[in-house]
């Protein structure tokens, strides 16, 4: 199965590369500046699509490197989530989306701050790429445990409505290179969620993707 997924990913890298090459060849025989400018713009667009895929593969390789040492430092989870949401605000606004956000304060964990940020970025980027409506982002204590208790557990849940979820194999969510047809059409690499899973696992956190009806849900437990 991995070989099949890897072959699909390789195809998705070759496709924009071949397109860019084709437009650069057209540039060489173009008759005027307008046509040459159009060829350059088209080539740059396709190289950009390839860069996204290669960057995703690089990030996954780093996250899955067992020899990589992650920091252990106090991380304010609500602050990280708020910062990422603020950074992505223009992208949400462009779609006319207003994420529903509910975050308890003073949730501080011992983890790698950059890794936690990358997890949140990847999950929210997936909402933007594949979702059909604004996501819901919640950080809350589990069960009846009180915020501030040394024994309290917390869960960060990021969910969104999306199309064609019924076509996904729920048991393979988070598997490297695994994508549904809708994800492939949207230009996904199949590595964003896999990277988040690897980073969470490296920090001893539990990240669980699931599907409920028309909603894609990811929970990160601390």
Steps between C-alpha positions, in 0.01 A plus 500: 500500500785739581655429160170590333470823699861592428448441129197730509701769683784468247250544217366816664854641517581412140179652362573866588868450415409376154256789462766754594743343257242516224428869554872582505536321168212709365676810632800419283290514184252773602449779248441797730547628855138442602517132411838466670365663819206258500736204465717620788197558725363153424838338566540685832151388608581135433839520670323651800266201515798267489675698775200449730524123454878489548479721810234267646727200442791682667290589803379142533855366477607731783200407714556127445872513580536287811838655581361853510503647850192705584513768766321470831376840605181657638257555213182706538268306270228766475762762409642280225156428354406870514822601323446249220137606456611863478762416238241316292230764542546643146450154349184440703371851421555440129254212522259697713558263790497586870639206701309411816759516777474401866827481693551457872791703633806395699551164329877463515669176397861381481565461130687640201338833421588498130372144462168588665470801271570285195227254604243778535611663172467173311156423641363847423663499156314175431175673600570776250600263222232235539220648712167624373434736793681677782660268756417465867798523736458400865743457789341362813563290809398136480237352727437688823864595561547863590723735306812559704500160668829317461303189396283676243498370144423714198388447144543725197234423240506641147211400276342612177235399251637352180374328188554137396600380846315176443760403240783511755632196684485620862752238606763654271462861608842632596679243284777661296402582142141385555249729330145483382402608151379839626834561673689408185292743295566774756874451469557333836818302558361244743776601741357786707302277733773234501753764607270615782459139616875440501572818696231422755630146544857628546380720788294225661171666402199324351367632167190324369327580168143380450189553290151564634241551231611790284764620748870425507621513861849498647557482876834564667512383862745629760 
